[in-house]
């Protein structure tokens, strides 16, 4: 059951309508964050490279070399 929920969190993250939007943070596996369906600002903190602020609906954000990215809502 946890593996299914973990995969669901990975796919939905903070996107609009996600049941995980009230979490303080979410860590996504991989080096790519898709903000196309996310209507909130997020602080993106990769395990490799520079962090950045992603604006709502700002598309794809890549972090070359990262294996995970922590997302934290802003505001």
PQR file with spaces between the fields and no chain letter, atoms N, CA, C, O and H, PARSE charges and radii, in Angstrom:
ATOM       1  N    UNK     1       0.826   -1.208    0.000 -0.4000 1.5000
ATOM       2  CA   UNK     1       0.000    0.000    0.000 -0.0000 2.0000
ATOM       3  C    UNK     1       0.860    1.257    0.000  0.5500 1.7000
ATOM       4  O    UNK     1       0.537    2.206   -0.714 -0.5500 1.4000
ATOM       5  N    UNK     2       1.945    1.301    0.774 -0.4000 1.5000
ATOM       6  CA   UNK     2       2.802    2.480    0.825 -0.0000 2.0000
ATOM       7  C    UNK     2       3.442    2.765   -0.527  0.5500 1.7000
ATOM       8  O    UNK     2       3.567    3.927   -0.913 -0.5500 1.4000
ATOM       9  H    UNK     2       2.207    0.530    1.355  0.4000 1.0000
ATOM      10  N    UNK     3       3.846    1.734   -1.250 -0.4000 1.5000
ATOM      11  CA   UNK     3       4.483    1.933   -2.557 -0.0000 2.0000
ATOM      12  C    UNK     3       3.526    2.610   -3.519  0.5500 1.7000
ATOM      13  O    UNK     3       3.932    3.477   -4.293 -0.5500 1.4000
ATOM      14  H    UNK     3       3.744    0.790   -0.936  0.4000 1.0000
ATOM      15  N    UNK     4       2.272    2.228   -3.479 -0.4000 1.5000
ATOM      16  CA   UNK     4       1.276    2.852   -4.357 -0.0000 2.0000
ATOM      17  C    UNK     4       1.102    4.311   -3.988  0.5500 1.7000
ATOM      18  O    UNK     4       1.063    5.169   -4.870 -0.5500 1.4000
ATOM      19  H    UNK     4       1.942    1.524   -2.850  0.4000 1.0000
ATOM      20  N    UNK     5       0.998    4.608   -2.700 -0.4000 1.5000
ATOM      21  CA   UNK     5       0.831    5.992   -2.264 -0.0000 2.0000
ATOM      22  C    UNK     5       2.067    6.807   -2.612  0.5500 1.7000
ATOM      23  O    UNK     5       1.947    7.955   -3.041 -0.5500 1.4000
ATOM      24  H    UNK     5       1.031    3.911   -1.984  0.4000 1.0000
ATOM      25  N    UNK     6       3.261    6.230   -2.434 -0.4000 1.5000
ATOM      26  CA   UNK     6       4.498    6.920   -2.788 -0.0000 2.0000
ATOM      27  C    UNK     6       4.537    7.278   -4.263  0.5500 1.7000
ATOM      28  O    UNK     6       4.949    8.381   -4.622 -0.5500 1.4000
ATOM      29  H    UNK     6       3.359    5.298   -2.086  0.4000 1.0000
ATOM      30  N    UNK     7       4.118    6.368   -5.111 -0.4000 1.5000
ATOM      31  CA   UNK     7       4.081    6.631   -6.551 -0.0000 2.0000
ATOM      32  C    UNK     7       3.046    7.714   -6.854  0.5500 1.7000
ATOM      33  O    UNK     7       3.277    8.568   -7.711 -0.5500 1.4000
ATOM      34  H    UNK     7       3.783    5.472   -4.819  0.4000 1.0000
ATOM      35  N    UNK     8       1.917    7.685   -6.162 -0.4000 1.5000
ATOM      36  CA   UNK     8       0.863    8.678   -6.353 -0.0000 2.0000
ATOM      37  C    UNK     8       1.366   10.069   -5.975  0.5500 1.7000
ATOM      38  O    UNK     8       1.098   11.041   -6.681 -0.5500 1.4000
ATOM      39  H    UNK     8       1.730    6.991   -5.466  0.4000 1.0000
ATOM      40  N    UNK     9       2.099   10.168   -4.853 -0.4000 1.5000
ATOM      41  CA   UNK     9       2.666   11.448   -4.430 -0.0000 2.0000
ATOM      42  C    UNK     9       3.646   11.944   -5.493  0.5500 1.7000
ATOM      43  O    UNK     9       3.649   13.127   -5.834 -0.5500 1.4000
ATOM      44  H    UNK     9       2.317    9.378   -4.279  0.4000 1.0000
ATOM      45  N    UNK    10       4.476   11.039   -6.015 -0.4000 1.5000
ATOM      46  CA   UNK    10       5.453   11.400   -7.052 -0.0000 2.0000
ATOM      47  C    UNK    10       4.753   11.999   -8.274  0.5500 1.7000
ATOM      48  O    UNK    10       5.240   12.970   -8.853 -0.5500 1.4000
ATOM      49  H    UNK    10       4.473   10.078   -5.738  0.4000 1.0000
ATOM      50  N    UNK    11       3.637   11.435   -8.658 -0.4000 1.5000
ATOM      51  CA   UNK    11       2.930   11.884   -9.855 -0.0000 2.0000
ATOM      52  C    UNK    11       2.126   13.159   -9.619  0.5500 1.7000
ATOM      53  O    UNK    11       2.073   14.023  -10.495 -0.5500 1.4000
ATOM      54  H    UNK    11       3.242   10.646   -8.188  0.4000 1.0000
ATOM      55  N    UNK    12       1.503   13.290   -8.457 -0.4000 1.5000
ATOM      56  CA   UNK    12       0.610   14.426   -8.203 -0.0000 2.0000
ATOM      57  C    UNK    12       1.290   15.606   -7.519  0.5500 1.7000
ATOM      58  O    UNK    12       0.978   16.759   -7.819 -0.5500 1.4000
ATOM      59  H    UNK    12       1.546   12.589   -7.745  0.4000 1.0000
ATOM      60  N    UNK    13       2.220   15.329   -6.600 -0.4000 1.5000
ATOM      61  CA   UNK    13       2.907   16.408   -5.907 -0.0000 2.0000
ATOM      62  C    UNK    13       1.949   17.469   -5.403  0.5500 1.7000
ATOM      63  O    UNK    13       0.972   17.159   -4.722 -0.5500 1.4000
ATOM      64  H    UNK    13       2.473   14.393   -6.356  0.4000 1.0000
ATOM      65  N    UNK    14       2.229   18.734   -5.741 -0.4000 1.5000
ATOM      66  CA   UNK    14       1.371   19.860   -5.351 -0.0000 2.0000
ATOM      67  C    UNK    14       0.474   20.331   -6.493  0.5500 1.7000
ATOM      68  O    UNK    14      -0.042   21.448   -6.448 -0.5500 1.4000
ATOM      69  H    UNK    14       3.023   18.986   -6.295  0.4000 1.0000
ATOM      70  N    UNK    15       0.283   19.500   -7.511 -0.4000 1.5000
ATOM      71  CA   UNK    15      -0.530   19.921   -8.655 -0.0000 2.0000
ATOM      72  C    UNK    15      -1.957   20.234   -8.216  0.5500 1.7000
ATOM      73  O    UNK    15      -2.416   19.767   -7.174 -0.5500 1.4000
ATOM      74  H    UNK    15       0.702   18.593   -7.547  0.4000 1.0000
ATOM      75  N    UNK    16      -2.643   21.024   -9.019 -0.4000 1.5000
ATOM      76  CA   UNK    16      -4.015   21.413   -8.722 -0.0000 2.0000
ATOM      77  C    UNK    16      -4.870   20.164   -8.509  0.5500 1.7000
ATOM      78  O    UNK    16      -4.828   19.237   -9.317 -0.5500 1.4000
ATOM      79  H    UNK    16      -2.270   21.404   -9.865  0.4000 1.0000
ATOM      80  N    UNK    17      -5.629   20.139   -7.443 -0.4000 1.5000
ATOM      81  CA   UNK    17      -6.495   19.016   -7.137 -0.0000 2.0000
ATOM      82  C    UNK    17      -5.821   17.851   -6.424  0.5500 1.7000
ATOM      83  O    UNK    17      -6.486   16.868   -6.095 -0.5500 1.4000
ATOM      84  H    UNK    17      -5.663   20.892   -6.786  0.4000 1.0000
ATOM      85  N    UNK    18      -4.526   17.938   -6.181 -0.4000 1.5000
ATOM      86  CA   UNK    18      -3.801   16.862   -5.506 -0.0000 2.0000
ATOM      87  C    UNK    18      -4.212   16.784   -4.036  0.5500 1.7000
ATOM      88  O    UNK    18      -4.377   17.815   -3.383 -0.5500 1.4000
ATOM      89  H    UNK    18      -3.986   18.737   -6.448  0.4000 1.0000
ATOM      90  N    UNK    19      -4.379   15.562   -3.511 -0.4000 1.5000
ATOM      91  CA   UNK    19      -4.704   15.436   -2.087 -0.0000 2.0000
ATOM      92  C    UNK    19      -3.499   15.722   -1.185  0.5500 1.7000
ATOM      93  O    UNK    19      -3.636   15.723    0.039 -0.5500 1.4000
ATOM      94  H    UNK    19      -4.245   14.725   -4.041  0.4000 1.0000
ATOM      95  N    UNK    20      -2.330   15.962   -1.769 -0.4000 1.5000
ATOM      96  CA   UNK    20      -1.099   16.176   -1.000 -0.0000 2.0000
ATOM      97  C    UNK    20      -0.726   17.659   -0.871  0.5500 1.7000
ATOM      98  O    UNK    20       0.333   17.974   -0.329 -0.5500 1.4000
ATOM      99  H    UNK    20      -2.219   15.962   -2.762  0.4000 1.0000
ATOM     100  N    UNK    21      -1.565   18.566   -1.352 -0.4000 1.5000
ATOM     101  CA   UNK    21      -1.250   19.999   -1.388 -0.0000 2.0000
ATOM     102  C    UNK    21      -1.030   20.624   -0.002  0.5500 1.7000
ATOM     103  O    UNK    21      -0.397   21.676    0.089 -0.5500 1.4000
ATOM     104  H    UNK    21      -2.426   18.310   -1.793  0.4000 1.0000
ATOM     105  N    UNK    22      -1.524   20.023    1.056 -0.4000 1.5000
ATOM     106  CA   UNK    22      -1.382   20.607    2.404 -0.0000 2.0000
ATOM     107  C    UNK    22      -0.124   20.119    3.124  0.5500 1.7000
ATOM     108  O    UNK    22       0.129   20.524    4.258 -0.5500 1.4000
ATOM     109  H    UNK    22      -2.039   19.169    0.982  0.4000 1.0000
ATOM     110  N    UNK    23       0.665   19.261    2.485 -0.4000 1.5000
ATOM     111  CA   UNK    23       1.906   18.793    3.111 -0.0000 2.0000
ATOM     112  C    UNK    23       2.910   19.932    3.198  0.5500 1.7000
ATOM     113  O    UNK    23       2.915   20.831    2.357 -0.5500 1.4000
ATOM     114  H    UNK    23       0.461   18.932    1.564  0.4000 1.0000
ATOM     115  N    UNK    24       3.763   19.891    4.223 -0.4000 1.5000
ATOM     116  CA   UNK    24       4.789   20.928    4.403 -0.0000 2.0000
ATOM     117  C    UNK    24       5.866   20.829    3.339  0.5500 1.7000
ATOM     118  O    UNK    24       6.430   21.842    2.926 -0.5500 1.4000
ATOM     119  H    UNK    24       3.759   19.161    4.906  0.4000 1.0000
ATOM     120  N    UNK    25       6.156   19.606    2.890 -0.4000 1.5000
ATOM     121  CA   UNK    25       7.124   19.406    1.806 -0.0000 2.0000
ATOM     122  C    UNK    25       6.883   18.042    1.166  0.5500 1.7000
ATOM     123  O    UNK    25       6.280   17.152    1.766 -0.5500 1.4000
ATOM     124  H    UNK    25       5.698   18.783    3.225  0.4000 1.0000
ATOM     125  N    UNK    26       7.364   17.902   -0.053 -0.4000 1.5000
ATOM     126  CA   UNK    26       7.312   16.639   -0.780 -0.0000 2.0000
ATOM     127  C    UNK    26       8.659   16.478   -1.469  0.5500 1.7000
ATOM     128  O    UNK    26       9.161   17.419   -2.082 -0.5500 1.4000
ATOM     129  H    UNK    26       7.854   18.625   -0.540  0.4000 1.0000
ATOM     130  N    UNK    27       9.244   15.289   -1.370 -0.4000 1.5000
ATOM     131  CA   UNK    27      10.483   15.009   -2.077 -0.0000 2.0000
ATOM     132  C    UNK    27      10.171   14.133   -3.274  0.5500 1.7000
ATOM     133  O    UNK    27       9.611   13.045   -3.140 -0.5500 1.4000
ATOM     134  H    UNK    27       8.835   14.525   -0.871  0.4000 1.0000
ATOM     135  N    UNK    28      10.542   14.625   -4.451 -0.4000 1.5000
ATOM     136  CA   UNK    28      10.284   13.948   -5.714 -0.0000 2.0000
ATOM     137  C    UNK    28      11.568   13.278   -6.203  0.5500 1.7000
ATOM     138  O    UNK    28      12.624   13.910   -6.228 -0.5500 1.4000
ATOM     139  H    UNK    28      10.997   15.509   -4.560  0.4000 1.0000
ATOM     140  N    UNK    29      11.484   12.013   -6.588 -0.4000 1.5000
ATOM     141  CA   UNK    29      12.633   11.312   -7.157 -0.0000 2.0000
ATOM     142  C    UNK    29      12.878   11.792   -8.575  0.5500 1.7000
ATOM     143  O    UNK    29      11.936   12.022   -9.334 -0.5500 1.4000
ATOM     144  H    UNK    29      10.626   11.500   -6.567  0.4000 1.0000
ATOM     145  N    UNK    30      14.147   11.942   -8.927 -0.4000 1.5000
ATOM     146  CA   UNK    30      14.501   12.362  -10.277 -0.0000 2.0000
ATOM     147  C    UNK    30      15.014   13.783  -10.325  0.5500 1.7000
ATOM     148  O    UNK    30      15.203   14.426   -9.293 -0.5500 1.4000
ATOM     149  H    UNK    30      14.912   11.755   -8.310  0.4000 1.0000
ATOM     150  N    UNK    31      15.240   14.273  -11.550 -0.4000 1.5000
ATOM     151  CA   UNK    31      15.844   15.594  -11.747 -0.0000 2.0000
ATOM     152  C    UNK    31      14.917   16.591  -12.428  0.5500 1.7000
ATOM     153  O    UNK    31      15.349   17.679  -12.810 -0.5500 1.4000
ATOM     154  H    UNK    31      15.087   13.750  -12.388  0.4000 1.0000
ATOM     155  N    UNK    32      13.633   16.225  -12.585 -0.4000 1.5000
ATOM     156  CA   UNK    32      12.704   17.059  -13.334 -0.0000 2.0000
ATOM     157  C    UNK    32      11.436   17.322  -12.534  0.5500 1.7000
ATOM     158  O    UNK    32      10.833   16.402  -11.982 -0.5500 1.4000
ATOM     159  H    UNK    32      13.283   15.342  -12.275  0.4000 1.0000
ATOM     160  N    UNK    33      11.042   18.589  -12.480 -0.4000 1.5000
ATOM     161  CA   UNK    33       9.793   18.992  -11.836 -0.0000 2.0000
ATOM     162  C    UNK    33       8.924   19.653  -12.898  0.5500 1.7000
ATOM     163  O    UNK    33       9.377   20.547  -13.612 -0.5500 1.4000
ATOM     164  H    UNK    33      11.532   19.336  -12.928  0.4000 1.0000
ATOM     165  N    UNK    34       7.674   19.209  -12.999 -0.4000 1.5000
ATOM     166  CA   UNK    34       6.735   19.775  -13.969 -0.0000 2.0000
ATOM     167  C    UNK    34       5.717   20.634  -13.228  0.5500 1.7000
ATOM     168  O    UNK    34       4.890   20.127  -12.469 -0.5500 1.4000
ATOM     169  H    UNK    34       7.306   18.482  -12.419  0.4000 1.0000
ATOM     170  N    UNK    35       5.790   21.932  -13.460 -0.4000 1.5000
ATOM     171  CA   UNK    35       4.885   22.888  -12.813 -0.0000 2.0000
ATOM     172  C    UNK    35       3.691   23.239  -13.703  0.5500 1.7000
ATOM     173  O    UNK    35       2.935   24.154  -13.375 -0.5500 1.4000
ATOM     174  H    UNK    35       6.461   22.344  -14.076  0.4000 1.0000
ATOM     175  N    UNK    36       3.508   22.550  -14.795 -0.4000 1.5000
ATOM     176  CA   UNK    36       2.453   22.865  -15.770 -0.0000 2.0000
ATOM     177  C    UNK    36       1.057   22.880  -15.156  0.5500 1.7000
ATOM     178  O    UNK    36       0.211   23.665  -15.582 -0.5500 1.4000
ATOM     179  H    UNK    36       4.121   21.807  -15.063  0.4000 1.0000
ATOM     180  N    UNK    37       0.800   22.030  -14.166 -0.4000 1.5000
ATOM     181  CA   UNK    37      -0.525   21.940  -13.543 -0.0000 2.0000
ATOM     182  C    UNK    37      -0.497   22.335  -12.071  0.5500 1.7000
ATOM     183  O    UNK    37      -1.346   21.910  -11.288 -0.5500 1.4000
ATOM     184  H    UNK    37       1.488   21.392  -13.820  0.4000 1.0000
ATOM     185  N    UNK    38       0.488   23.151  -11.704 -0.4000 1.5000
ATOM     186  CA   UNK    38       0.639   23.539  -10.303 -0.0000 2.0000
ATOM     187  C    UNK    38       0.460   25.050  -10.170  0.5500 1.7000
ATOM     188  O    UNK    38       1.237   25.832  -10.717 -0.5500 1.4000
ATOM     189  H    UNK    38       1.178   23.496  -12.341  0.4000 1.0000
ATOM     190  N    UNK    39      -0.580   25.444   -9.433 -0.4000 1.5000
ATOM     191  CA   UNK    39      -0.920   26.853   -9.310 -0.0000 2.0000
ATOM     192  C    UNK    39      -0.407   27.521   -8.052  0.5500 1.7000
ATOM     193  O    UNK    39      -1.028   28.466   -7.564 -0.5500 1.4000
ATOM     194  H    UNK    39      -1.211   24.808   -8.989  0.4000 1.0000
ATOM     195  N    UNK    40       0.703   27.059   -7.518 -0.4000 1.5000
ATOM     196  CA   UNK    40       1.308   27.707   -6.345 -0.0000 2.0000
ATOM     197  C    UNK    40       2.812   27.814   -6.560  0.5500 1.7000
ATOM     198  O    UNK    40       3.404   27.026   -7.298 -0.5500 1.4000
ATOM     199  H    UNK    40       1.207   26.292   -7.915  0.4000 1.0000
ATOM     200  N    UNK    41       3.425   28.803   -5.901 -0.4000 1.5000
ATOM     201  CA   UNK    41       4.885   28.943   -5.953 -0.0000 2.0000
ATOM     202  C    UNK    41       5.513   27.866   -5.088  0.5500 1.7000
ATOM     203  O    UNK    41       5.028   27.573   -3.996 -0.5500 1.4000
ATOM     204  H    UNK    41       2.944   29.443   -5.302  0.4000 1.0000
ATOM     205  N    UNK    42       6.599   27.278   -5.583 -0.4000 1.5000
ATOM     206  CA   UNK    42       7.314   26.267   -4.825 -0.0000 2.0000
ATOM     207  C    UNK    42       8.799   26.586   -4.788  0.5500 1.7000
ATOM     208  O    UNK    42       9.373   27.048   -5.774 -0.5500 1.4000
ATOM     209  H    UNK    42       6.993   27.516   -6.471  0.4000 1.0000
ATOM     210  N    UNK    43       9.404   26.338   -3.655 -0.4000 1.5000
ATOM     211  CA   UNK    43      10.863   26.371   -3.533 -0.0000 2.0000
ATOM     212  C    UNK    43      11.326   24.966   -3.893  0.5500 1.7000
ATOM     213  O    UNK    43      10.884   23.992   -3.284 -0.5500 1.4000
ATOM     214  H    UNK    43       8.937   25.963   -2.854  0.4000 1.0000
ATOM     215  N    UNK    44      12.207   24.856   -4.871 -0.4000 1.5000
ATOM     216  CA   UNK    44      12.709   23.568   -5.341 -0.0000 2.0000
ATOM     217  C    UNK    44      14.156   23.418   -4.899  0.5500 1.7000
ATOM     218  O    UNK    44      15.008   24.230   -5.258 -0.5500 1.4000
ATOM     219  H    UNK    44      12.567   25.647   -5.366  0.4000 1.0000
ATOM     220  N    UNK    45      14.431   22.375   -4.119 -0.4000 1.5000
ATOM     221  CA   UNK    45      15.764   22.168   -3.556 -0.0000 2.0000
ATOM     222  C    UNK    45      16.286   20.809   -4.018  0.5500 1.7000
ATOM     223  O    UNK    45      15.900   19.775   -3.471 -0.5500 1.4000
ATOM     224  H    UNK    45      13.739   21.715   -3.828  0.4000 1.0000
ATOM     225  N    UNK    46      17.165   20.808   -5.024 -0.4000 1.5000
ATOM     226  CA   UNK    46      17.719   19.536   -5.498 -0.0000 2.0000
ATOM     227  C    UNK    46      18.828   19.044   -4.572  0.5500 1.7000
ATOM     228  O    UNK    46      19.411   19.824   -3.820 -0.5500 1.4000
ATOM     229  H    UNK    46      17.478   21.648   -5.468  0.4000 1.0000
ATOM     230  N    UNK    47      19.115   17.736   -4.635 -0.4000 1.5000
ATOM     231  CA   UNK    47      20.226   17.214   -3.844 -0.0000 2.0000
ATOM     232  C    UNK    47      21.568   17.533   -4.494  0.5500 1.7000
ATOM     233  O    UNK    47      22.616   17.336   -3.879 -0.5500 1.4000
ATOM     234  H    UNK    47      18.641   17.103   -5.246  0.4000 1.0000
ATOM     235  N    UNK    48      21.545   18.022   -5.729 -0.4000 1.5000
ATOM     236  CA   UNK    48      22.751   18.470   -6.443 -0.0000 2.0000
ATOM     237  C    UNK    48      22.380   19.736   -7.211  0.5500 1.7000
ATOM     238  O    UNK    48      21.373   19.748   -7.919 -0.5500 1.4000
ATOM     239  H    UNK    48      20.693   18.182   -6.229  0.4000 1.0000
ATOM     240  N    UNK    49      23.164   20.787   -7.088 -0.4000 1.5000
ATOM     241  CA   UNK    49      22.903   22.013   -7.840 -0.0000 2.0000
ATOM     242  C    UNK    49      22.201   23.071   -7.010  0.5500 1.7000
ATOM     243  O    UNK    49      21.990   22.919   -5.806 -0.5500 1.4000
ATOM     244  H    UNK    49      23.982   20.777   -6.513  0.4000 1.0000
ATOM     245  N    UNK    50      21.848   24.149   -7.699 -0.4000 1.5000
ATOM     246  CA   UNK    50      21.252   25.322   -7.058 -0.0000 2.0000
ATOM     247  C    UNK    50      19.741   25.187   -6.896  0.5500 1.7000
ATOM     248  O    UNK    50      19.053   24.685   -7.785 -0.5500 1.4000
ATOM     249  H    UNK    50      22.019   24.273   -8.676  0.4000 1.0000
ATOM     250  N    UNK    51      19.238   25.639   -5.757 -0.4000 1.5000
ATOM     251  CA   UNK    51      17.792   25.678   -5.567 -0.0000 2.0000
ATOM     252  C    UNK    51      17.208   26.849   -6.326  0.5500 1.7000
ATOM     253  O    UNK    51      17.927   27.777   -6.699 -0.5500 1.4000
ATOM     254  H    UNK    51      19.797   26.046   -5.035  0.4000 1.0000
ATOM     255  N    UNK    52      15.897   26.808   -6.557 -0.4000 1.5000
ATOM     256  CA   UNK    52      15.223   27.923   -7.219 -0.0000 2.0000
ATOM     257  C    UNK    52      13.770   27.986   -6.807  0.5500 1.7000
ATOM     258  O    UNK    52      13.222   27.038   -6.243 -0.5500 1.4000
ATOM     259  H    UNK    52      15.313   26.055   -6.255  0.4000 1.0000
ATOM     260  N    UNK    53      13.154   29.121   -7.098 -0.4000 1.5000
ATOM     261  CA   UNK    53      11.728   29.303   -6.872 -0.0000 2.0000
ATOM     262  C    UNK    53      11.027   29.093   -8.206  0.5500 1.7000
ATOM     263  O    UNK    53      11.384   29.707   -9.212 -0.5500 1.4000
ATOM     264  H    UNK    53      13.599   29.890   -7.556  0.4000 1.0000
ATOM     265  N    UNK    54      10.028   28.221   -8.203 -0.4000 1.5000
ATOM     266  CA   UNK    54       9.246   27.955   -9.412 -0.0000 2.0000
ATOM     267  C    UNK    54       7.904   28.661   -9.293  0.5500 1.7000
ATOM     268  O    UNK    54       7.177   28.480   -8.316 -0.5500 1.4000
ATOM     269  H    UNK    54       9.738   27.723   -7.385  0.4000 1.0000
ATOM     270  N    UNK    55       7.592   29.457  -10.287 -0.4000 1.5000
ATOM     271  CA   UNK    55       6.325   30.186  -10.317 -0.0000 2.0000
ATOM     272  C    UNK    55       5.191   29.256  -10.770  0.5500 1.7000
ATOM     273  O    UNK    55       5.446   28.245  -11.424 -0.5500 1.4000
ATOM     274  H    UNK    55       8.184   29.604  -11.080  0.4000 1.0000
ATOM     275  N    UNK    56       3.938   29.595  -10.425 -0.4000 1.5000
ATOM     276  CA   UNK    56       2.807   28.771  -10.847 -0.0000 2.0000
ATOM     277  C    UNK    56       2.777   28.585  -12.362  0.5500 1.7000
ATOM     278  O    UNK    56       3.043   29.515  -13.124 -0.5500 1.4000
ATOM     279  H    UNK    56       3.730   30.417   -9.894  0.4000 1.0000
ATOM     280  N    UNK    57       2.453   27.379  -12.775 -0.4000 1.5000
ATOM     281  CA   UNK    57       2.271   27.023  -14.189 -0.0000 2.0000
ATOM     282  C    UNK    57       3.487   27.364  -15.053  0.5500 1.7000
ATOM     283  O    UNK    57       3.337   27.711  -16.224 -0.5500 1.4000
ATOM     284  H    UNK    57       2.237   26.623  -12.156  0.4000 1.0000
ATOM     285  N    UNK    58       4.691   27.267  -14.478 -0.4000 1.5000
ATOM     286  CA   UNK    58       5.909   27.683  -15.191 -0.0000 2.0000
ATOM     287  C    UNK    58       6.577   26.566  -15.995  0.5500 1.7000
ATOM     288  O    UNK    58       7.692   26.747  -16.485 -0.5500 1.4000
ATOM     289  H    UNK    58       4.812   26.986  -13.527  0.4000 1.0000
ATOM     290  N    UNK    59       5.925   25.430  -16.137 -0.4000 1.5000
ATOM     291  CA   UNK    59       6.448   24.374  -17.009 -0.0000 2.0000
ATOM     292  C    UNK    59       7.488   23.488  -16.348  0.5500 1.7000
ATOM     293  O    UNK    59       7.446   23.247  -15.141 -0.5500 1.4000
ATOM     294  H    UNK    59       5.019   25.283  -15.740  0.4000 1.0000
ATOM     295  N    UNK    60       8.419   23.008  -17.156 -0.4000 1.5000
ATOM     296  CA   UNK    60       9.419   22.031  -16.734 -0.0000 2.0000
ATOM     297  C    UNK    60      10.643   22.713  -16.135  0.5500 1.7000
ATOM     298  O    UNK    60      11.154   23.692  -16.679 -0.5500 1.4000
ATOM     299  H    UNK    60       8.453   23.204  -18.136  0.4000 1.0000
ATOM     300  N    UNK    61      11.106   22.181  -15.007 -0.4000 1.5000
ATOM     301  CA   UNK    61      12.327   22.653  -14.355 -0.0000 2.0000
ATOM     302  C    UNK    61      13.268   21.464  -14.223  0.5500 1.7000
ATOM     303  O    UNK    61      12.909   20.455  -13.616 -0.5500 1.4000
ATOM     304  H    UNK    61      10.692   21.386  -14.565  0.4000 1.0000
ATOM     305  N    UNK    62      14.472   21.573  -14.785 -0.4000 1.5000
ATOM     306  CA   UNK    62      15.458   20.482  -14.770 -0.0000 2.0000
ATOM     307  C    UNK    62      16.593   20.812  -13.807  0.5500 1.7000
ATOM     308  O    UNK    62      17.011   21.962  -13.675 -0.5500 1.4000
ATOM     309  H    UNK    62      14.764   22.393  -15.277  0.4000 1.0000
ATOM     310  N    UNK    63      17.077   19.772  -13.141 -0.4000 1.5000
ATOM     311  CA   UNK    63      18.200   19.872  -12.226 -0.0000 2.0000
ATOM     312  C    UNK    63      19.198   18.775  -12.595  0.5500 1.7000
ATOM     313  O    UNK    63      19.208   17.714  -11.972 -0.5500 1.4000
ATOM     314  H    UNK    63      16.738   18.838  -13.248  0.4000 1.0000
ATOM     315  N    UNK    64      20.036   19.025  -13.601 -0.4000 1.5000
ATOM     316  CA   UNK    64      20.967   17.997  -14.081 -0.0000 2.0000
ATOM     317  C    UNK    64      21.821   17.410  -12.958  0.5500 1.7000
ATOM     318  O    UNK    64      22.419   18.140  -12.167 -0.5500 1.4000
ATOM     319  H    UNK    64      20.028   19.887  -14.107  0.4000 1.0000
ATOM     320  N    UNK    65      21.863   16.099  -12.906 -0.4000 1.5000
ATOM     321  CA   UNK    65      22.652   15.393  -11.914 -0.0000 2.0000
ATOM     322  C    UNK    65      21.927   15.092  -10.615  0.5500 1.7000
ATOM     323  O    UNK    65      22.402   14.279   -9.821 -0.5500 1.4000
ATOM     324  H    UNK    65      21.377   15.506  -13.548  0.4000 1.0000
ATOM     325  N    UNK    66      20.786   15.729  -10.380 -0.4000 1.5000
ATOM     326  CA   UNK    66      20.038   15.500   -9.138 -0.0000 2.0000
ATOM     327  C    UNK    66      19.332   14.148   -9.184  0.5500 1.7000
ATOM     328  O    UNK    66      18.905   13.694  -10.246 -0.5500 1.4000
ATOM     329  H    UNK    66      20.400   16.388  -11.025  0.4000 1.0000
ATOM     330  N    UNK    67      19.216   13.515   -8.027 -0.4000 1.5000
ATOM     331  CA   UNK    67      18.459   12.272   -7.928 -0.0000 2.0000
ATOM     332  C    UNK    67      17.123   12.492   -7.226  0.5500 1.7000
ATOM     333  O    UNK    67      16.232   11.645   -7.284 -0.5500 1.4000
ATOM     334  H    UNK    67      19.563   13.884   -7.165  0.4000 1.0000
ATOM     335  N    UNK    68      16.992   13.651   -6.555 -0.4000 1.5000
ATOM     336  CA   UNK    68      15.730   14.010   -5.943 -0.0000 2.0000
ATOM     337  C    UNK    68      15.647   15.519   -5.754  0.5500 1.7000
ATOM     338  O    UNK    68      16.665   16.205   -5.657 -0.5500 1.4000
ATOM     339  H    UNK    68      17.716   14.340   -6.508  0.4000 1.0000
ATOM     340  N    UNK    69      14.422   16.021   -5.702 -0.4000 1.5000
ATOM     341  CA   UNK    69      14.174   17.446   -5.509 -0.0000 2.0000
ATOM     342  C    UNK    69      13.101   17.596   -4.426  0.5500 1.7000
ATOM     343  O    UNK    69      12.022   17.012   -4.519 -0.5500 1.4000
ATOM     344  H    UNK    69      13.596   15.464   -5.781  0.4000 1.0000
ATOM     345  N    UNK    70      13.417   18.387   -3.402 -0.4000 1.5000
ATOM     346  CA   UNK    70      12.449   18.670   -2.344 -0.0000 2.0000
ATOM     347  C    UNK    70      11.641   19.894   -2.764  0.5500 1.7000
ATOM     348  O    UNK    70      12.206   20.908   -3.174 -0.5500 1.4000
ATOM     349  H    UNK    70      14.293   18.862   -3.327  0.4000 1.0000
ATOM     350  N    UNK    71      10.318   19.793   -2.661 -0.4000 1.5000
ATOM     351  CA   UNK    71       9.422   20.895   -2.979 -0.0000 2.0000
ATOM     352  C    UNK    71       8.821   21.434   -1.674  0.5500 1.7000
ATOM     353  O    UNK    71       8.347   20.676   -0.827 -0.5500 1.4000
ATOM     354  H    UNK    71       9.860   18.969   -2.328  0.4000 1.0000
ATOM     355  N    UNK    72       8.856   22.763   -1.539 -0.4000 1.5000
ATOM     356  CA   UNK    72       8.281   23.406   -0.357 -0.0000 2.0000
ATOM     357  C    UNK    72       7.408   24.563   -0.842  0.5500 1.7000
ATOM     358  O    UNK    72       7.896   25.448   -1.545 -0.5500 1.4000
ATOM     359  H    UNK    72       9.241   23.379   -2.227  0.4000 1.0000
ATOM     360  N    UNK    73       6.109   24.568   -0.473 -0.4000 1.5000
ATOM     361  CA   UNK    73       5.245   25.674   -0.879 -0.0000 2.0000
ATOM     362  C    UNK    73       5.713   27.006   -0.288  0.5500 1.7000
ATOM     363  O    UNK    73       6.218   27.061    0.833 -0.5500 1.4000
ATOM     364  H    UNK    73       5.713   23.849    0.099  0.4000 1.0000
ATOM     365  N    UNK    74       5.535   28.064   -1.060 -0.4000 1.5000
ATOM     366  CA   UNK    74       5.879   29.428   -0.616 -0.0000 2.0000
ATOM     367  C    UNK    74       4.578   30.211   -0.504  0.5500 1.7000
ATOM     368  O    UNK    74       3.763   30.220   -1.426 -0.5500 1.4000
ATOM     369  H    UNK    74       5.125   28.019   -1.971  0.4000 1.0000
ATOM     370  N    UNK    75       4.399   30.857    0.620 -0.4000 1.5000
ATOM     371  CA   UNK    75       3.247   31.731    0.800 -0.0000 2.0000
ATOM     372  C    UNK    75       2.100   31.013    1.300  0.5500 1.7000
ATOM     373  O    UNK    75       1.042   31.607    1.507 -0.5500 1.4000
ATOM     374  H    UNK    75       5.061   30.849    1.369  0.4000 1.0000
